[in-house]
Amino acid sequence: MKILYINCVAYDYLTATLIEGLTELGHEVVCARNSNNGKALRESDIPRVAEAADLIIIGSNSGVDYHLLEGVNNPRIVAVDGSDHAAFEVPAITRIKAVFKRELCEADKNPADNCVYPLPFAAEQRYFTKSTTKDLLVSFVANMDTNPLRHSVHTRLLNRTDSAIFSGSTNERTYSVTAPRSNAIETPTYRQLLARSRISVSVPGAGYDCARYWEIPAAKAMLFTYTPDIVIPNPFTDGINCVTFSSMSEFEEKLDHYLSHPARITEIAEAGYDHLLAHHTTARRAAYFLDLALPAVNRTGFCERFYTGDIKRPPFLVRVIGRRNVRRVRSLAKTALRTCLKPLPRLDTLR
């Protein structure tokens, strides 16, 4: 199958997950950008490839060139929204057959709306590392500034004053805000801490779904997670292949319980790893995606709730300097023009 992905310019967890999985399944994935495991076409070739594609995916986040589909008549288009927030980030300028949403809240489930599906992250291949000695009882490795709940967990772990408990940051980051890269930045110290952990904690950051939720079971640690309020297909189950908490009192109560039952930690960690392999690798996520996307693009009608009008190529000025700067440039141009056209003073006033 030939798939065209209009992908974002910088590394994005969900885009990388999907392209990696689709490629592993043997599909030919061509992209608008050389990023997130994708290989870019020449821009001039995209309309021709789009018309013949079996599936077109429009991504989200920065640098997605929606205008590349201007004039394309192939209706086999779906949108993948990997943004951090629950509000939809879907292009409103072209008709799409379905939307796949990372942060699809439980309360947003609507049986009558058959064109919106959950699509959380999955375990990228780089998450799986060599096994090592599990010398840490508990770890919580995170940026503590994205969600106050993270600091609440961090403080409670530090209060235990146990050298076998690590809580803090390694100051590594998979992506750079100031200097975006096309693919993930490796985080070896972070990855090693997860591998050394018997229990590792996941708390939402900007969104409920975060990479840590999938990295922990990939490291064969017990996933101890704040209950996410999003739809996850084939979810982990509390007390079976993960442990969940919804309050700080529940966090401390369950942590005490499992630390006093080390055999249960091992059982749940092993079950979590097996469940991850069965349902949440990138290949499994891509297969789930195709099982829903292909019937969606083959049925009549569109997902009209997001559509507001046909694609319009942004004006040249917008493409060159960006939308935010257009108003300022136009204002300066008008001021300059008024100055140039200002009447010259009369000669007798210059004497």
DORO-449255 format. One line per field, with one value per residue (C-alpha): residue in one letter; x, y, z; residue number from 1. Coordinates in Angstrom, 1 decimal, m for minus. Each point is the difference from the previous one (the first is absolute). Layout:
<rs>
residu <- [A | ...]
X <- [X | ...]
Y <- [Y | ...]
Z <- [Z | ...]
num <- [NUM | ...]
</rs>
This chain:
<rs>
residu <- [M | K | I | L | Y | I | N | C | V | A | Y | D | Y | L | T | A | T | L | I | E | G | L | T | E | L | G | H | E | V | V | C | A | R | N | S | N | N | G | K | A | L | R | E | S | D | I | P | R | V | A | E | A | A | D | L | I | I | I | G | S | N | S | G | V | D | Y | H | L | L | E | G | V | N | N | P | R | I | V | A | V | D | G | S | D | H | A | A | F | E | V | P | A | I | T | R | I | K | A | V | F | K | R | E | L | C | E | A | D | K | N | P | A | D | N | C | V | Y | P | L | P | F | A | A | E | Q | R | Y | F | T | K | S | T | T | K | D | L | L | V | S | F | V | A | N | M | D | T | N | P | L | R | H | S | V | H | T | R | L | L | N | R | T | D | S | A | I | F | S | G | S | T | N | E | R | T | Y | S | V | T | A | P | R | S | N | A | I | E | T | P | T | Y | R | Q | L | L | A | R | S | R | I | S | V | S | V | P | G | A | G | Y | D | C | A | R | Y | W | E | I | P | A | A | K | A | M | L | F | T | Y | T | P | D | I | V | I | P | N | P | F | T | D | G | I | N | C | V | T | F | S | S | M | S | E | F | E | E | K | L | D | H | Y | L | S | H | P | A | R | I | T | E | I | A | E | A | G | Y | D | H | L | L | A | H | H | T | T | A | R | R | A | A | Y | F | L | D | L | A | L | P | A | V | N | R | T | G | F | C | E | R | F | Y | T | G | D | I | K | R | P | P | F | L | V | R | V | I | G | R | R | N | V | R | R | V | R | S | L | A | K | T | A | L | R | T | C | L | K | P | L | P | R | L | D | T | L | R]
X <- [0.0 | 1.3 | m0.7 | 0.7 | 0.6 | m0.1 | 2.2 | 1.3 | 3.5 | 1.3 | 0.0 | m3.5 | m0.7 | m3.2 | 1.2 | 3.2 | m2.0 | m2.3 | 2.6 | 2.3 | m2.9 | m1.4 | 3.5 | 0.6 | m3.3 | 1.5 | m1.9 | 1.7 | m0.3 | 1.1 | m0.1 | 0.0 | 2.9 | 3.2 | m1.0 | m1.5 | 1.5 | m1.5 | 1.7 | m1.1 | m1.2 | 0.8 | m2.8 | m0.8 | m0.6 | m2.5 | m3.2 | 0.7 | 0.8 | m3.0 | m2.4 | 1.2 | 0.5 | m2.0 | m0.2 | 0.9 | 0.8 | 0.0 | 2.0 | 0.0 | 2.4 | 2.4 | 0.9 | m2.8 | m0.4 | m3.8 | 0.2 | 1.9 | m3.3 | m1.5 | m1.8 | 0.4 | m3.2 | 0.9 | m2.5 | 1.8 | 1.2 | 0.1 | 1.4 | 2.3 | m0.2 | 3.0 | m0.3 | 0.3 | m3.4 | m3.6 | m1.2 | 0.2 | 2.9 | m1.4 | 0.3 | m3.3 | 0.8 | m0.4 | m2.5 | 1.3 | m1.4 | 1.0 | 1.9 | 2.5 | 0.5 | 2.7 | m1.7 | m3.5 | m1.6 | m2.3 | m2.9 | 0.4 | m1.0 | m3.0 | m1.4 | m1.8 | 3.2 | 1.5 | 2.9 | 2.1 | 2.3 | 2.5 | 3.7 | 2.4 | 3.8 | 1.6 | 3.4 | 2.5 | 2.8 | 2.5 | m1.8 | 1.2 | 3.4 | 2.2 | m1.1 | 2.2 | 0.0 | m3.2 | 1.7 | m2.6 | m3.2 | m1.8 | 0.8 | m1.8 | 2.0 | m1.7 | m0.1 | m1.8 | m1.2 | m2.6 | m2.7 | m0.3 | m1.0 | 3.5 | 1.5 | m2.4 | 1.2 | 3.6 | m0.2 | m1.5 | 2.7 | 2.7 | m1.5 | 0.6 | 3.8 | 0.8 | 3.1 | m1.7 | m2.7 | 0.9 | m2.2 | 1.1 | 1.2 | 3.0 | m0.2 | m0.3 | m2.8 | m1.1 | m0.7 | 1.2 | m2.4 | 2.7 | 1.7 | m2.5 | 1.4 | m1.6 | 0.4 | 0.3 | 3.0 | 1.3 | m0.3 | 2.3 | 0.1 | m3.8 | m0.3 | 2.5 | m1.9 | m3.2 | 1.9 | 1.3 | m3.4 | m2.4 | m2.8 | m0.1 | m2.6 | m1.9 | m1.8 | m1.6 | 2.0 | m1.6 | m2.3 | m1.3 | 1.9 | 3.7 | 2.9 | 0.9 | m3.3 | 1.3 | 3.8 | m0.5 | m1.5 | 2.5 | 2.8 | m1.7 | m0.8 | m3.4 | m2.1 | m1.3 | m2.2 | m2.4 | m3.3 | m0.1 | m3.4 | 0.4 | m1.1 | 2.7 | m0.8 | 0.9 | 0.8 | 2.2 | m1.9 | 0.6 | 1.4 | 0.6 | 2.5 | 0.3 | m0.9 | m2.0 | m0.7 | m2.4 | 1.1 | 3.1 | m1.5 | m0.6 | 3.6 | 1.6 | m2.3 | 0.6 | 3.7 | 0.3 | m2.0 | 2.1 | 3.3 | m0.9 | m1.0 | 3.0 | m1.1 | m3.2 | 2.2 | 1.8 | m3.2 | m1.7 | 3.2 | 0.2 | m3.7 | 0.4 | 2.9 | m2.0 | m3.1 | 2.2 | 1.4 | m3.5 | m1.8 | 2.2 | 3.1 | 0.2 | m0.9 | m3.0 | m1.1 | 0.3 | m2.0 | m2.8 | 0.1 | m0.3 | m2.9 | m2.0 | 1.4 | m0.4 | m3.8 | m0.4 | 1.6 | m2.0 | m3.5 | m2.1 | m0.1 | 2.5 | 0.6 | m1.7 | 0.1 | 3.6 | m0.4 | m0.3 | 1.2 | 2.3 | 3.7 | 1.5 | 3.7 | 1.2 | 0.9 | 3.7 | 0.6 | m1.4 | 2.2 | 3.1 | m0.2 | m2.8 | m3.5 | 1.0 | 2.2 | m2.3 | m2.0 | 3.1 | 1.6 | m3.1 | m0.3 | 3.6 | m0.5 | m3.1 | 2.0 | 2.8 | m2.4 | m1.7 | 3.4 | 1.0 | m3.3 | m0.1 | m0.2 | 3.2 | 0.2 | m0.5 | 3.2 | m0.9 | 0.0 | 3.6 | 1.4]
Y <- [0.0 | 3.5 | 2.6 | 3.7 | 1.7 | 3.8 | 0.1 | 2.7 | 1.4 | m0.9 | m3.2 | m1.0 | m3.1 | m1.1 | 0.7 | m1.9 | m2.9 | m0.3 | 0.3 | m2.5 | m2.5 | 0.4 | m0.5 | m3.1 | m1.5 | 0.3 | 3.0 | 2.7 | 3.3 | 3.2 | 3.3 | 3.8 | 0.3 | m1.8 | m0.6 | m2.5 | m3.0 | 1.3 | 0.7 | 3.1 | 0.3 | 3.0 | 2.5 | 0.1 | m3.8 | 0.0 | 0.8 | m2.9 | m2.4 | 1.1 | m0.8 | m3.5 | m0.7 | m2.7 | 2.2 | 3.6 | 0.9 | 3.7 | 0.4 | 2.7 | 2.3 | 2.5 | 0.1 | m2.0 | 1.3 | m0.5 | 2.0 | m2.9 | m1.7 | 2.9 | m1.2 | m3.7 | m2.0 | m3.2 | m0.2 | m2.6 | 2.4 | m0.4 | 2.4 | m1.1 | 2.5 | m0.6 | 3.3 | 0.3 | 1.4 | m1.5 | 2.6 | m1.2 | 1.2 | m1.1 | 1.8 | 1.7 | 0.7 | m3.4 | m2.8 | m3.0 | m3.4 | m0.6 | 1.6 | m1.9 | 1.8 | m0.5 | 1.8 | m1.3 | 0.5 | m2.8 | 2.5 | 0.7 | m3.5 | 0.2 | m3.1 | 2.2 | 1.6 | m2.7 | 2.0 | 0.7 | m2.7 | m0.1 | m0.3 | 0.3 | m0.4 | m3.4 | m1.5 | 1.1 | m2.5 | 2.3 | m0.5 | m3.6 | m0.3 | m2.8 | m1.3 | 1.0 | m0.4 | 1.3 | 1.9 | 2.8 | m0.7 | 3.0 | 2.7 | 3.1 | 1.7 | 3.0 | 3.7 | 1.2 | 3.3 | m1.1 | m1.2 | 0.8 | m3.6 | m1.0 | 2.2 | m1.6 | m3.5 | 1.2 | 1.5 | m3.1 | m2.2 | 2.2 | 0.0 | m3.7 | 0.7 | m3.4 | m0.3 | m2.7 | 2.6 | 2.4 | 3.0 | 2.9 | 1.0 | m1.1 | 3.3 | m2.0 | 0.6 | m1.9 | 3.2 | 3.6 | 2.9 | 2.6 | m2.1 | m2.6 | m3.1 | m2.3 | m3.2 | m0.9 | 1.0 | m3.0 | 0.1 | m2.8 | 1.0 | 0.1 | m3.3 | m1.6 | 1.2 | m1.6 | m3.3 | 0.0 | 0.6 | m2.6 | 2.6 | 3.1 | 2.8 | 1.7 | 3.3 | 2.1 | 2.9 | 2.4 | m2.8 | m3.2 | m2.2 | 0.3 | m2.2 | m1.0 | m2.0 | m2.3 | 0.2 | m1.5 | m3.3 | m0.2 | 0.2 | m2.9 | 2.2 | 0.0 | 2.8 | 2.1 | 2.6 | 2.8 | m1.1 | 1.6 | 1.5 | m0.9 | m3.0 | m2.6 | m3.0 | m3.3 | 1.9 | m1.2 | m1.3 | 1.1 | m2.8 | m2.3 | 1.7 | 3.5 | 1.8 | 3.2 | 2.9 | 3.0 | 1.8 | 0.6 | m2.1 | m2.9 | 0.5 | m0.4 | m2.8 | m2.1 | 0.7 | m1.2 | m3.1 | m1.1 | 0.8 | m2.5 | m2.6 | m0.1 | m3.2 | 1.9 | 2.7 | m2.5 | m1.7 | 3.3 | 1.2 | m3.2 | 0.1 | 3.6 | m0.8 | m2.8 | 2.2 | 2.7 | m2.5 | m1.3 | 3.3 | 3.1 | m0.3 | 2.4 | m2.8 | m1.0 | 3.7 | 0.4 | m3.2 | 1.3 | 3.3 | m1.7 | m2.2 | 3.2 | 2.3 | m2.2 | m0.6 | 3.7 | 1.2 | m2.5 | 1.0 | 2.8 | 3.4 | 1.9 | 1.1 | 3.3 | 1.3 | 1.4 | 1.4 | 3.7 | 0.6 | m1.2 | 0.2 | 3.4 | 0.3 | 2.7 | 3.3 | 0.4 | 2.5 | m2.4 | m2.9 | 2.1 | 1.8 | m1.9 | 1.0 | 1.7 | 2.5 | 0.9 | 2.6 | 1.8 | 0.0 | 1.4 | 2.7 | 1.0 | 0.0 | 2.3 | 2.4 | 0.1 | 0.6 | 2.8 | 1.6 | m0.3 | 1.5 | 2.8 | 3.4 | 1.9 | 3.3 | 3.2 | 1.7 | 3.2 | m1.9 | m1.1 | 3.6]
Z <- [0.0 | m0.8 | 2.7 | m0.2 | 3.4 | 0.1 | 3.1 | 2.3 | m0.3 | 3.6 | 2.0 | 1.2 | 2.0 | m1.8 | m3.5 | 0.7 | 1.5 | m3.0 | m2.7 | 1.8 | 0.4 | m3.6 | m1.4 | 2.2 | m1.4 | m3.5 | m1.3 | m2.1 | 1.9 | m1.8 | 1.7 | m0.3 | 2.3 | 0.8 | 3.7 | 2.4 | m1.9 | m3.2 | m3.4 | m1.8 | m3.6 | m2.1 | 0.6 | m3.7 | 0.0 | 2.9 | m2.0 | m2.4 | 2.8 | 2.0 | m2.8 | m0.2 | 3.7 | 1.7 | 3.1 | 0.8 | 3.6 | 1.2 | 3.2 | 2.6 | 1.9 | m1.5 | m3.6 | m1.6 | m3.5 | m0.6 | m3.3 | m1.6 | m0.5 | m1.9 | m3.1 | 1.0 | m0.8 | 1.8 | 2.9 | 2.0 | 2.7 | 3.7 | 2.7 | 2.9 | 2.9 | 2.3 | 1.9 | 3.8 | 0.6 | m0.1 | m2.5 | m3.5 | m2.2 | m3.4 | m3.3 | m0.7 | m3.7 | m1.6 | 0.4 | 1.9 | 0.5 | 3.6 | 2.9 | 2.3 | 3.2 | 2.6 | 2.9 | m0.5 | 3.4 | 1.4 | 0.2 | m3.8 | m1.0 | m2.2 | m1.7 | m2.5 | m1.1 | m2.1 | m1.5 | 3.2 | 1.4 | 2.9 | m1.1 | 3.0 | m0.2 | 0.0 | 0.8 | m2.6 | m0.7 | 1.7 | 3.3 | 0.3 | 1.6 | 1.4 | 3.4 | 2.9 | 3.8 | 1.6 | 2.9 | 0.2 | 1.9 | m1.5 | m2.6 | m1.1 | m2.8 | m1.4 | m0.6 | 3.2 | m1.5 | m2.5 | 2.5 | 3.7 | 0.7 | m1.0 | 2.8 | 2.5 | m0.9 | m0.1 | 3.5 | 1.5 | m1.4 | 1.3 | 3.4 | 0.2 | 0.2 | m1.6 | m2.1 | m2.1 | m1.1 | m2.8 | m0.7 | m2.1 | m3.5 | m2.1 | m1.9 | m3.2 | m2.5 | m3.1 | m1.9 | 0.1 | 0.1 | m0.9 | m2.7 | m1.3 | m1.6 | m2.5 | 2.1 | 3.7 | 2.2 | 1.9 | 3.8 | 1.3 | 3.7 | 0.2 | m1.9 | 2.4 | 3.1 | m1.3 | m0.7 | 3.5 | 1.6 | 1.5 | 0.1 | m2.1 | 0.3 | m2.9 | 0.6 | m2.9 | m1.3 | m2.5 | m1.0 | 1.6 | m2.5 | 0.4 | m1.3 | 3.6 | 0.2 | m2.8 | 0.9 | 3.5 | m1.0 | m2.9 | 2.7 | 1.8 | 3.0 | 1.7 | m1.5 | 3.0 | m1.8 | 0.7 | m1.5 | m3.5 | m1.0 | m3.6 | m2.1 | m0.4 | m2.2 | 1.7 | 3.2 | 2.9 | 3.0 | 3.6 | 2.1 | m3.0 | m2.3 | 1.6 | 3.2 | m0.1 | 2.4 | m0.1 | 3.2 | 2.1 | 2.8 | m2.4 | m1.4 | 3.4 | 1.1 | m3.1 | 0.0 | 3.6 | m0.9 | m3.0 | 1.6 | 2.7 | m2.6 | m2.4 | m1.7 | m1.2 | m1.5 | m2.1 | m1.1 | m1.1 | m1.7 | m2.1 | m0.8 | m1.0 | m2.4 | m1.6 | m0.4 | m1.6 | m2.5 | m0.8 | m0.5 | 0.2 | m2.2 | m2.9 | m2.4 | 2.1 | 0.1 | m3.7 | m0.6 | 2.3 | m1.9 | m3.4 | 1.2 | 0.6 | m2.6 | m3.1 | 0.5 | 0.8 | m3.3 | m2.0 | 1.3 | m1.4 | 1.7 | 2.0 | 3.6 | m0.6 | 3.6 | m0.6 | m3.5 | m0.6 | m3.6 | m2.8 | 0.3 | m1.0 | m0.5 | 2.4 | m1.6 | m1.0 | 2.8 | 2.6 | m1.2 | 0.1 | 3.3 | 1.9 | 0.9 | 3.3 | m1.8 | m2.9 | 1.9 | 1.2 | m3.4 | m1.6 | 2.6 | m0.5 | m3.8 | 0.3 | 2.3 | m2.5 | m2.9 | 1.8 | 0.7 | m3.7 | m1.2 | 2.6 | m1.9 | m0.4 | 1.9 | m1.9 | m1.2 | 1.9 | 3.3 | m0.5 | m0.3]
num <- [1 | 2 | 3 | 4 | 5 | 6 | 7 | 8 | 9 | 10 | 11 | 12 | 13 | 14 | 15 | 16 | 17 | 18 | 19 | 20 | 21 | 22 | 23 | 24 | 25 | 26 | 27 | 28 | 29 | 30 | 31 | 32 | 33 | 34 | 35 | 36 | 37 | 38 | 39 | 40 | 41 | 42 | 43 | 44 | 45 | 46 | 47 | 48 | 49 | 50 | 51 | 52 | 53 | 54 | 55 | 56 | 57 | 58 | 59 | 60 | 61 | 62 | 63 | 64 | 65 | 66 | 67 | 68 | 69 | 70 | 71 | 72 | 73 | 74 | 75 | 76 | 77 | 78 | 79 | 80 | 81 | 82 | 83 | 84 | 85 | 86 | 87 | 88 | 89 | 90 | 91 | 92 | 93 | 94 | 95 | 96 | 97 | 98 | 99 | 100 | 101 | 102 | 103 | 104 | 105 | 106 | 107 | 108 | 109 | 110 | 111 | 112 | 113 | 114 | 115 | 116 | 117 | 118 | 119 | 120 | 121 | 122 | 123 | 124 | 125 | 126 | 127 | 128 | 129 | 130 | 131 | 132 | 133 | 134 | 135 | 136 | 137 | 138 | 139 | 140 | 141 | 142 | 143 | 144 | 145 | 146 | 147 | 148 | 149 | 150 | 151 | 152 | 153 | 154 | 155 | 156 | 157 | 158 | 159 | 160 | 161 | 162 | 163 | 164 | 165 | 166 | 167 | 168 | 169 | 170 | 171 | 172 | 173 | 174 | 175 | 176 | 177 | 178 | 179 | 180 | 181 | 182 | 183 | 184 | 185 | 186 | 187 | 188 | 189 | 190 | 191 | 192 | 193 | 194 | 195 | 196 | 197 | 198 | 199 | 200 | 201 | 202 | 203 | 204 | 205 | 206 | 207 | 208 | 209 | 210 | 211 | 212 | 213 | 214 | 215 | 216 | 217 | 218 | 219 | 220 | 221 | 222 | 223 | 224 | 225 | 226 | 227 | 228 | 229 | 230 | 231 | 232 | 233 | 234 | 235 | 236 | 237 | 238 | 239 | 240 | 241 | 242 | 243 | 244 | 245 | 246 | 247 | 248 | 249 | 250 | 251 | 252 | 253 | 254 | 255 | 256 | 257 | 258 | 259 | 260 | 261 | 262 | 263 | 264 | 265 | 266 | 267 | 268 | 269 | 270 | 271 | 272 | 273 | 274 | 275 | 276 | 277 | 278 | 279 | 280 | 281 | 282 | 283 | 284 | 285 | 286 | 287 | 288 | 289 | 290 | 291 | 292 | 293 | 294 | 295 | 296 | 297 | 298 | 299 | 300 | 301 | 302 | 303 | 304 | 305 | 306 | 307 | 308 | 309 | 310 | 311 | 312 | 313 | 314 | 315 | 316 | 317 | 318 | 319 | 320 | 321 | 322 | 323 | 324 | 325 | 326 | 327 | 328 | 329 | 330 | 331 | 332 | 333 | 334 | 335 | 336 | 337 | 338 | 339 | 340 | 341 | 342 | 343 | 344 | 345 | 346 | 347 | 348 | 349 | 350 | 351]
</rs>
